Amino acid sequence: MLATISPAAHGMVRSILSAARSALGLGTNRLAEDRRVLEQVILPAYASRTDIERVLFVGCAAYTQHYGDLFRGRDYWTIDPVARRRRYGAQRHVVGRVENLGDHVQGEHFDLVICNGVLGWGLNTLEDADTAFAACHRHLRERGELVLGWNDIAPRNRVLPENVPALRRFEPLMFEPLQTARLRIDAPHRHTFDFYRKPELRTSRP
Ligand SMILES: C[S@@+](CC[C@H](N)C(=O)[O-])C[C@H]1O[C@@H](n2cnc3c(N)ncnc32)[C@H](O)[C@@H]1O
C-alpha cells in the first residue's frame, strides 16, 4: 500500500511509526532487507575504512538520523530540500537539493556520497537526475565512491540509472563486501544498490 502513496506521505508514515515505536520503547520494526543491507553491510563497511573521511548522505528521515553515529569523528554531511527534515540531519546539514550541491561546497570535497531512495522520490526527471549526479561527480574526489539505491519498479524507475549521462562518468565499482557492483533485492520494491567510483584523471604521457 505504501508504494502507491506519495513520497512525502510515505516518509511521514514511516517517520511517525519510527518515532512512536521509539517513544514506547519498542525498538525499531523488523528491517526490510534493503534497509538491513544498507545499515548492516554497506554503511558499516564504509565506516570501517580509513580513507572515508568526508561523507554526504542525501535525503533524511527519522529512521536515517542515527546513520551519522557510524561516521562519528568524520566530516559527515546530510542534505534535504525539505526544511523540517533538518531535525533528522547531521550537524553539517544543508537545506537544499543535491543538484545545487555546488552552492554549499567547493571542489572535490567528498570521499563518499550515499544517495538512497531519492532517485524516483524527488529526483524524478532525467534532467534533474543528470544535474544531481553531475554535482556528485564534481564534488567527489578522484576514486571517490557513490552508492545509489533505487526501486526498480514503476513509477519509481521512470528514470533508469543507465539513461543518466552523468552516471556514465563513473565506473562501476565491485563493492567487495557484497561482491558485486549491483545488488537487486528480491522483494516487491526491487530495491537496487549500484556502486560507482569516480575514475582517476588520466594523465597523458608525451
Ligand atoms: C524516500 S526518502 C529517502 C530518505 C533516505 N535517503 C533513505 O535512505 O531512506 C526521500 C528523501 O529525499 C529527499 N529529496 C527529494 N529530492 C531531493 C533532492 N533533489 N535532493 C536532496 N534530497 C531530496 C526528500 O525530501 C526525502 O526526505
The ligand as an ORCA input file, in Angstrom:
! r2SCAN-3c Opt
* xyz 0 1
  C      12.114      8.275      0.380
  S      13.038      9.460      1.298
  C      14.624      8.650      1.419
  C      15.356      9.033      2.678
  C      16.709      8.349      2.888
  N      17.701      8.830      1.950
  C      16.667      6.858      2.916
  O      17.716      6.221      2.782
  O      15.578      6.286      3.115
  C      13.406     10.713      0.069
  C      14.073     11.926      0.674
  O      14.813     12.576     -0.349
  C      14.601     13.960     -0.258
  N      14.828     14.543     -1.585
  C      13.969     14.606     -2.622
  N      14.522     15.226     -3.664
  C      15.779     15.575     -3.287
  C      16.842     16.271     -3.926
  N      16.700     16.715     -5.181
  N      17.991     16.482     -3.255
  C      18.120     16.016     -1.974
  N      17.149     15.343     -1.314
  C      15.983     15.125     -1.958
  C      13.166     14.081      0.222
  O      12.885     15.335      0.801
  C      13.099     12.936      1.221
  O      13.494     13.350      2.507
*
